């Protein structure tokens, strides 16, 4: 089942990442791309390119038929779906199988099982894993609901649906609020869904997001690759990730790893997967399992000295991995910062335009994942993440220091980035202590950064340089048709 | 791109500079600055691309309108949030480019909007 040619059903920095693994393995690459991605690094690096649709994701990166047809036309043996888009779409995985294209990832059954919150929770319970205490029973009497709230333990979320989503969520912190919260949720549920059934769930107000990387090899053995912490998130969008966790009790880590492996074994999981937990006061709870390669995989690679994308491709070829569980030992600490094309002084407003200068400070323990080069455009059609800056050093404190220095020396001209925001976060005492929870951004950085006016020194330097710096070809007209915000 | 070394109190400061259109982009001491060097012929015209009689709030990317936080004829401040939209699973609060009153609301909650479409028209206070 050797893969000679692999199609990449993705874009940006992960497309480049997959091309790198293929280059390492002597595998030919074909990039399945949209019209908006012809001026990108992946487009230039791939051995072949197939256009799959117009810029809109629904017409291109989310279009199963286009991707399959293009892969078949290019005679690709396999497809790597990257992350996001179709990577966790069981129908796509099945369509690949039906068309005899190897899907580099888990089986369609794995994807379906963990894609459904309820079947995922059932499996985790069978595997003996801890679920967030809750109640979704049919006895909706006030007496039962109140007793369940006490049983779960305050604070408790009262909501109109079983799943996530912000509608009708109420946090009950004292029993005196409970009755009115129940009534309010019931009437909201009635209005929204025609039934007054409500659901209860334990509310974790200072939890850490800790996830365990697992890997099921071609022989069915489930390995663990330790954990990552991703507590720095803004509205569930991760911004900074690290491996290992900033602060974790080793026996809690061992328990989490054990649960993650059991989940993988029970599900007969294949390939790379990530089990996400919330950890609070020494107790952890299963949240969900991601059946794909994750954005933050580099930090795991850095602390273990392995290549996860290669491992995925080898598993897809039914080849044994280049390492065993015993080979894996954590060394040092790695941090990743996601660089977004946005203006942190305007509440994270997306910034689009042409990147006219790009400089990443190379050096030991510094790694940059970026999908564009100079004169490429950042368009508004996709995720605004344009690069990942990853550092490794001997300890967490050294890694933080290195990351700040690296971000300060990184230069991107042409679009605004969240680099100043990242530096503020990395400098915050709660981040440095490692005590931050998922509430961290909301607590301290909810409104982004305050506007900074240039100092007299900056203005004087600008004055001295302005006649010495020649103008590039006017790119603001190109930028403005992409973004009405480039004027502001 | 031009690199220059300045000295400040005996310390060497590396400055990277580049002109893009009418903007001077500078990187000094770990921070990026964008200095607008367009000659300010008409003060009103250079304030964020708003013309002298009406301002517009445009959609910066394709997405869905989540909330409209103002009503027709409301008095509003510059940078006051007028629309919240969702794009790429992220929420974006769109501010008014100028102070004035809300002239017209051209979008609805849950509407899918295209990049660049006008969402709110504002009568700019002169």
Interface residues (C-beta under 8 A of the other chain):
Chain A: X56 X235 X237 X346 X347 X348 X349 X350 X352 X356 X357 X359 X380 X381 X382 X383 X384 X407 X408 X409 X411 X412 X413 X414 X416 X417 X419 X420 X423 X452 X454 X457 X458 X459 X461 X462 X465 X466 X468 X469 X470 X471 X472 X474 X475 X476 X477 X482 X483 X484 X485 X487 X488
Chain B: X1 X2 X4 X6 X8 X15 X16 X17 X18 X19 X20 X21 X22 X23 X24 X25 X26 X27 X28 X29 X30 X31 X32 X33 X34 X35 X37 X48 X49 X58 X60 X61 X62 X87 X88 X89 X90 X91 X92 X93 X94 X95 X97 X115 X116
